[in-house]
Amino acid sequence: MRREIERIDSEVVGVNIKLNTKLKVIKMAKKISPYKAATNYMGKARKQLKKAGEKNGAYKDVEMVQEASDKACDAVCFALNEYLRQNEKGKFKKPKGIKQYRKRLAKHDPKILRQLNVVYDALHLVGYSYGTTSKKIIETGMKDAEKIIKLIK
């Protein structure tokens, strides 16, 4: 998970190599904005939740919910990294954990900090770590994750 965040965060998506009969054509992938990367991950998380199925206000497949929660948390990390990069200007250094995110966001905007706490509790702790199937909890976390992502638009 951390490697994937670092890969996307450094704006290198990958190299696509095509071989022609006469010459090699190398295409470098385009730089992806942090907003686009975050929205892509949220889209993947939403698709995974649909695959999990639903019955009586709960998801059927716990593993799919865990994967979706993890992807949504990654999306929030992309968005928060960009938010901190914009607000801290040249002083930006990537946070290494939730404590650093909380400490630095408390200086900038307590409202975002509250949203981060909801996302962290609902998606990371309850959704990913404990593996809840409660649709209400996951949807609350997803909505706040989308609010955080919209900040960097």
N, C-alpha and C positions, 0 to 999 in steps of 0.2 A: 504494500500500500504506500509506504513512504517513498519507495523508488519511483513509483508511478507519479506521485505528486511532484517529486523533484524533476522528473522528466518533463512533465507538462509545464510546470512552473518555470523552467528555464527556457521555455518556448521552443523546444526542439521536439518535434513530434516523431520524426523518424526519417529514414531514407528509403525510398521505393526504387528498386533497381529493376529496369527492364532490359532484356537482352534482345537486340535485333540481330539479323544475320550479318550485317556489315559493321555495325558499331554499337557500342554500349551507350545507352541513354540513361543518365542519372537524373532523377527528379527529386529535388528537395521539397519536403512538405512545407506548406505555408506556415507562417507563424500564426498561432492561435491566440486570440485575446483571452485574458483570464475570464471575462464574462462569458465568452462562447464556450470555453472549457467547462465552466461551472454549469451552464445551462445544458450542455451535452450530458454531463454526468447526472444531472437531475432528471433529464429525459430517460436515461438508461435506468435510473432508480424507479421511476414511475412505471416503465415497461415491466420491470421485474416484479413490482407489486401486483400488476395485472396478472402476470403468470402465476403468482402465488394463489390466486383464487380467493373467493370470499364467501362466507356463510355466517349468517346471524351476527354481523358486526365484528367478525374475526377473520383473519386470513387462515387459509388451510395449510400452507407450506411454510414452516418456520425457517428453513434454510434460505428460501427466496426472500423472505422478509429481512433476514440478517444481511444478505448480500445487498439488498436495496438500501438498507439503513447505512451500510458501510459506504456505498457510492454517494449517498446524499451527504454524509459527513465529509467525504473528500471534496465534494462540490463546495461546501461551506468553507473548507480550508483554502481552496483556490480564491474564493471571493474575499475572505478575510485577509489573506496575504496581499491581495491587490489593494484593499481598503487601507491597510496599514502602510503599504508602499506609497500610496497617494498622500496620506496624512503625515507621515514621518519624513517625507522627502528623501534626502541623501542619507539619513540615519537608519534606514530600514535594514533589519537583519531578521531573517525568517525565524518565527517562534518555533521552539522545539516541543512544546506540549501545551496542554489546555491551561495550565497555570500561567504560562507566559502570555497566551492569548487574552486571558481574563485580566491580567495586570495591565497590559497595554491598552486594551479596549476601555478599561475603566477611566483611563486618562482622556480618551477621545470622546466617547459617547456611551453613557450608561444604558441607554435604550438598546443599543446593539448588544451590549453585554448581557442584558436580560434575555434577548432573543437567542444568543449563543448558549446560555444556560439551559433554555428550554430544548434547543436542538441537541445539545450534548446529553442531557438527561433522557430525552425521549428516544433519540435515534441511536446514540452510541451506547449508553448504558443499558437502557431497557430493550431497544430494538436489536442491537448487534450483540452485546455481551450476554444479556439474559435470554434473548430470543422470544420476545413477546409476540403474540398473534393479534393483539388488540388493535383494531383498525383506528379507533379514536386516538390512541396515543401516537401511533405512527403518523397519522394525518396531521396532528398538531405539530409534530416535529417537522414534517415536510413543508407545511405552510410557513413556519418561521424560517426554515432554511431558504425558501424562495424569497422571503422578505429581505434576508441578508444579501442574497445574490443580487437583488434589484438595486442595492446601494451602489454597486460599482458600474452600473450601466452607463 
